[in-house]
Structure formats: C-alpha cells, structure tokens
Amino acid sequence: MSVSLGEPSRPLRVAIVGSGPSGFYAAEALQKTDLAVQIDVFDRLPTPFGLVRGGVAPDHPKIKNVTRVYEKIASRDGFGFFGNVTIGRDVPIEMLREYYDATILCYGAETDRRLGIPGEDLPGSHTATAFVGWYNGHPDYREHEFDLSAEVAAVVGQGNVAADVARILAKSVDELRATDIAAHALDALAESRVREVHVIGRRGPAQAKFTPPELREFGRLESCVATVEGAIELSPTSAAEVEGSKDLQKNIATLEGYAANDAAGASREVRFRFLESPVAIEGDGRVERLVLERNRLEGDAGRQRAVPTGEHVTLDCGLVFRSIGYRGIALPGVPFDDRWGGIPNTAGRVTDGDTVVPGLYAAGWIKRGPSGVVGTNKPDAVETVRCLLEDLPTLTPCATPDSAPLARHLASRGLRVVSYDDWRRIDAAEIARGTAAGKPREKGTSVDELLGFLDA
Ligand SMILES: Cc1cc2nc3c(=O)[nH]c(=O)nc-3n(C[C@H](O)[C@H](O)[C@H](O)COP(=O)(O)OP(=O)(O)OC[C@H]3O[C@@H](n4cnc5c(N)ncnc54)[C@H](O)[C@@H]3O)c2cc1C
C-alpha cells in the first residue's frame, strides 16, 4: 500500500539537525505548507538558537530579539526539540533515516580556517571562535583561558566578527556590565591590560568586509579612539569600487574620520591597518610579535587580490586573534567538500558527486558557507524546503514513523534529552539569575550547569 506523506493520518516526518537560524527557518517553511508535519529539531547543546546565542555579540542585544520569532515556531503543534543530542555521535545519520522521511542538515560552520603560518599555535594566539564562544558562555569554551595582560593585541581579519572581537577588547567593563556577557569573561576583561588593538586586513580599505554600522560603532566607544595606520589612499581601481557601492562610500567616510583622529591621551585605541598579511607569529614560548608582509592590490575592480611585495613589518604584541572565516565539520555518513568546508548541494539537495542523495538536505552556513546575517538564512532555508516539497512524491517513507523509540534509544544511552519545555525552564532560570545581577540573563556556561537548572 502506498503512503501519502503529509496526510493527517501520516504526517511528513522531518529531522532538522541544528537549532540555529537556518534550522528554525526551515521548520517555519515546513509549517507554512498545508501538509501535516512532525518536525524534530536536534541540537548538540542543551540550548537552542545557535550563533544567535553563542556568536552574536552581547552588546548587540536587539539582534537577539529574533529568538521571539523562533519561540513562536517552537510553540506550534508538531514541533519537537531534542537538545543535548549530537547527531553523528549519539545518533548516527543512518538512524535518523529510520524515523524520518527527510533530514535537513542545519548544523552551521563551527570551526575556523587556519592562517597556515609558523607560530599560529603559540600561547597567546587564539581563534576568534574561541574568544567569541568564551565571552558568550558557549560550553565548548568555558575552560579556555585568555591571558589579557598584554598591552597590544592584533586581530587578523576585517569582517564583522573581527569587529566584534576588537570592540569587546576595546570597551570598558562598564559598557559591557549590563549585557548578557558571561560572568567569567566580564571578570577577566575587568583585569585586561589591553590598550591597543590592531585590526589587520590583507587588502585595502575599500575591500574591508565590515558593514557600515559595525565600523561606525568604533567612533562611539566610551574610552577608546579609533585610528588608521597611515592615510586612506585609494587606487583608481579601488575608487571605482567605492563609486559603485553606497556601503563602501560610508565605510571610506568613516575610515577617513578615524584617520584624522589622534589617540594621544586616550586610554584605549583601535587602529585599522590595511594591505598587510601575517607571515609568522613569533615569541619565546608565547606570542611576542606578529610579522606582517606588505601587499599591493592587483586585478580588476571587484576582483582585486592582495599580492605580497616582499617588504616586512613587525608588530610587537602579546595577543593575536585570528578571524579569517569559518568552516563546517564533516558529519559521518554525509558527503562533505573539504575544499570549502561545507556539504555539497544543489539548492539544498545534498549531492554525492553527480548524484542527489535522496531525502537529505542542507540549509544555512553548512549549505552555502559562512556568510550573511541571521536573515540571510531565511530565504536560504525556504529554497531548501521548496526542493524537499518538490521531491515529496519520490521520498521513501521511513520505516518507523514515531519519535518515541528514538527517545528511548537516547535514554538507554544515559543521555538527558532537553525538550523545548526544559529549555523554557533553563531560560527562566538564566533570566532570574541575570535580573539579580542587573543583566538580561546570566547564562549557564557548561552542559552540567545548564542541565542542573532542570534539577533545581
Ligand atoms: C561571531 C559571530 C557574530 C555574528 N553576529 C551577527 C550579528 O550581529 N547579526 C547578524 O545578523 N548575524 C550575525 N552573525 C551571523 C549569524 O549568526 C549566522 O548567519 C547564523 O547563525 C547561521 O545560522 P546557521 O543556522 O546556519 O548556523 P548556527 O547558528 O551556527 O547553528 C548551528 C547549530 O547546529 C548545532 N550543531 C552543530 N553540530 C551539531 C551536531 N552534530 N548535532 C546537532 N547539532 C549540531 C549547533 O549547536 C548550533 O546550535 C554572526 C556570526 C558569528 C560567527
């Protein structure tokens, strides 16, 4: 007997791996169809929302309001949350196929690209991911230590994540106290001796990836002055790039303002540097200096690349933060493209060579790479779900259309699965703790601590 997936008698069953923005937008797109659907969202953490909780900077609270939309999605019938479950470890991907008709992989890009230079792993050289995770209370980075006793720090990279890292280093503790920054990070930042933060880009001011508001924010910091190393000079090709983009025009105007600033007497300085690539991190047992090679730009407008000139400069610094992009991590049993660090796919249908893998889909950063803001993941997830719906007549219905045996399997492994109601209790406990401390929330920063809220 053939089965019609999506009928009230046999709802379409979809597993979503990852509860970041793309996972929630994929769930929402499925909810907007006329089909009967059961959506179970899995996350390796006991908490939902991915980088909205663990990436977005604590001093940008408005962006986190998007979780209200996710709350609504989670409140609808047919939505299940399996927090504290790592797909690929606790549940092999093949097992999901037994209980779900389709799986959408939305598990983000959680590791960093490497610079590939000597000294990259010296103490004092950190990834932006680790620093961001640490100040945001992500359990993976709770035990990470940041020695902030150096006066000079270098941030390598000129995107918004690099801007977040530089701004958190440059802000006074009073500017951060009333945010949801993790308590351990606030304590360490209160003792920070960092006075100068150099933000280094391999290309020029016209190619920096900051969005205009994020760059402008450096002009409004309480006790920090933003400056530029040297003058803002644009080649005719770069000037043409700026001419064609309102955002670039804004950024150049902002940087010209910073170039006119004088940091003398300021307690902190953020200095933007351009056309320099790190070639080595040096020091006796820990970071003492960053060796940079000067670059020039070559190529057509919009496609200019940095070409080394052979001229070197040295920046004495005790801290280096590498912020040059994220990569996804391969999941056992799922095709992976090691060149760009994501899942090969066509419009969200996972592919293995030239073949589409039936019933397997991807959305968000693991689908398209680590680019775009939270909202970018919505049309991206909608595109993926559209493919899934087109494929509906050809999907093989799963053998066991029921979530209960899977829940039993997890319990038999001693796993404490966090439901969405459990998360609401964790949420309430964090908010209560925060209220007592004059903050929007005081996060649990380890899995044990988060699960402990459920036993209180
Ligand atoms: C530091 C930083 C700051 C940012 N700031 C902003 C900002 O201010 N404004 C803005 O609009 N955008 C910002 N972004 C971009 C935005 O966060 C991303 O576009 C968005 O989070 C990507 O969504 P995603 O769902 O693909 O991945 P993610 O948000 O990374 O979600 C992936 C989820 O998958 C889970 N997961 C991973 N592996 C597994 C597994 N094996 N099993 C189960 N679950 C798993 C993770 O725990 C996570 O919850 C920022 C990004 C970063 C890195």
Ligand as a Chemical Component Dictionary entry (heavy atoms), coordinates in Angstrom:
data_LIG
# 
_chem_comp.id                   LIG 
_chem_comp.type                 NON-POLYMER 
_chem_comp.pdbx_formal_charge   0 
_chem_comp.three_letter_code    LIG 
# 
loop_
_chem_comp_atom.comp_id 
_chem_comp_atom.atom_id 
_chem_comp_atom.alt_atom_id 
_chem_comp_atom.type_symbol 
_chem_comp_atom.charge 
_chem_comp_atom.model_Cartn_x 
_chem_comp_atom.model_Cartn_y 
_chem_comp_atom.model_Cartn_z 
_chem_comp_atom.pdbx_ordinal 
LIG C1  C1  C 0 30.761 35.700 15.941 1  
LIG C2  C2  C 0 29.551 35.905 15.071 2  
LIG C3  C3  C 0 28.779 37.025 15.236 3  
LIG C4  C4  C 0 27.672 37.226 14.427 4  
LIG N1  N1  N 0 26.934 38.346 14.614 5  
LIG C5  C5  C 0 25.860 38.567 13.841 6  
LIG C6  C6  C 0 25.079 39.750 14.039 7  
LIG O1  O1  O 0 25.382 40.586 14.893 8  
LIG N2  N2  N 0 23.976 39.921 13.243 9  
LIG C7  C7  C 0 23.612 39.003 12.290 10 
LIG O2  O2  O 0 22.591 39.179 11.617 11 
LIG N3  N3  N 0 24.354 37.879 12.067 12 
LIG C8  C8  C 0 25.458 37.648 12.823 13 
LIG N4  N4  N 0 26.211 36.527 12.616 14 
LIG C9  C9  C 0 25.802 35.585 11.551 15 
LIG C10 C10 C 0 24.703 34.596 12.009 16 
LIG O3  O3  O 0 24.950 34.214 13.329 17 
LIG C11 C11 C 0 24.658 33.379 11.056 18 
LIG O4  O4  O 0 24.227 33.831 9.772  19 
LIG C12 C12 C 0 23.705 32.276 11.505 20 
LIG O5  O5  O 0 23.804 31.975 12.873 21 
LIG C13 C13 C 0 23.952 30.973 10.711 22 
LIG O6  O6  O 0 22.908 30.103 11.026 23 
LIG P1  P1  P 0 23.020 28.512 10.944 24 
LIG O7  O7  O 0 21.707 28.012 11.417 25 
LIG O8  O8  O 0 23.466 28.099 9.597  26 
LIG O9  O9  O 0 24.200 28.074 11.948 27 
LIG P2  P2  P 0 24.361 28.233 13.521 28 
LIG O10 O10 O 0 23.754 29.471 14.039 29 
LIG O11 O11 O 0 25.820 28.025 13.774 30 
LIG O12 O12 O 0 23.564 26.997 14.159 31 
LIG C14 C14 C 0 24.048 25.679 14.057 32 
LIG C15 C15 C 0 23.505 24.840 15.208 33 
LIG O13 O13 O 0 23.849 23.473 14.966 34 
LIG C16 C16 C 0 24.229 22.853 16.186 35 
LIG N5  N5  N 0 25.060 21.697 15.866 36 
LIG C17 C17 C 0 26.319 21.682 15.374 37 
LIG N6  N6  N 0 26.725 20.419 15.166 38 
LIG C18 C18 C 0 25.707 19.605 15.539 39 
LIG C19 C19 C 0 25.544 18.185 15.559 40 
LIG N7  N7  N 0 26.496 17.355 15.125 41 
LIG N8  N8  N 0 24.364 17.691 16.038 42 
LIG C20 C20 C 0 23.393 18.518 16.485 43 
LIG N9  N9  N 0 23.513 19.885 16.456 44 
LIG C21 C21 C 0 24.651 20.412 15.992 45 
LIG C22 C22 C 0 24.950 23.964 16.938 46 
LIG O14 O14 O 0 24.995 23.720 18.329 47 
LIG C23 C23 C 0 24.093 25.183 16.573 48 
LIG O15 O15 O 0 23.056 25.373 17.518 49 
LIG C24 C24 C 0 27.335 36.288 13.414 50 
LIG C25 C25 C 0 28.132 35.156 13.237 51 
LIG C26 C26 C 0 29.236 34.963 14.057 52 
LIG C27 C27 C 0 30.106 33.744 13.859 53 
# 
loop_
_chem_comp_bond.comp_id 
_chem_comp_bond.atom_id_1 
_chem_comp_bond.atom_id_2 
_chem_comp_bond.value_order 
_chem_comp_bond.pdbx_ordinal 
LIG C1  C2  SING 1  
LIG C2  C3  SING 2  
LIG C2  C26 DOUB 3  
LIG C3  C4  DOUB 4  
LIG C4  N1  SING 5  
LIG C4  C24 SING 6  
LIG N1  C5  DOUB 7  
LIG C5  C6  SING 8  
LIG C5  C8  SING 9  
LIG C6  O1  DOUB 10 
LIG C6  N2  SING 11 
LIG N2  C7  SING 12 
LIG C7  O2  DOUB 13 
LIG C7  N3  SING 14 
LIG N3  C8  DOUB 15 
LIG C8  N4  SING 16 
LIG N4  C9  SING 17 
LIG N4  C24 SING 18 
LIG C9  C10 SING 19 
LIG C10 O3  SING 20 
LIG C10 C11 SING 21 
LIG C11 O4  SING 22 
LIG C11 C12 SING 23 
LIG C12 O5  SING 24 
LIG C12 C13 SING 25 
LIG C13 O6  SING 26 
LIG O6  P1  SING 27 
LIG P1  O7  DOUB 28 
LIG P1  O8  SING 29 
LIG P1  O9  SING 30 
LIG O9  P2  SING 31 
LIG P2  O10 DOUB 32 
LIG P2  O11 SING 33 
LIG P2  O12 SING 34 
LIG O12 C14 SING 35 
LIG C14 C15 SING 36 
LIG C15 O13 SING 37 
LIG C15 C23 SING 38 
LIG O13 C16 SING 39 
LIG C16 N5  SING 40 
LIG C16 C22 SING 41 
LIG N5  C17 SING 42 
LIG N5  C21 SING 43 
LIG C17 N6  DOUB 44 
LIG N6  C18 SING 45 
LIG C18 C19 SING 46 
LIG C18 C21 DOUB 47 
LIG C19 N7  SING 48 
LIG C19 N8  DOUB 49 
LIG N8  C20 SING 50 
LIG C20 N9  DOUB 51 
LIG N9  C21 SING 52 
LIG C22 O14 SING 53 
LIG C22 C23 SING 54 
LIG C23 O15 SING 55 
LIG C24 C25 DOUB 56 
LIG C25 C26 SING 57 
LIG C26 C27 SING 58 
# 
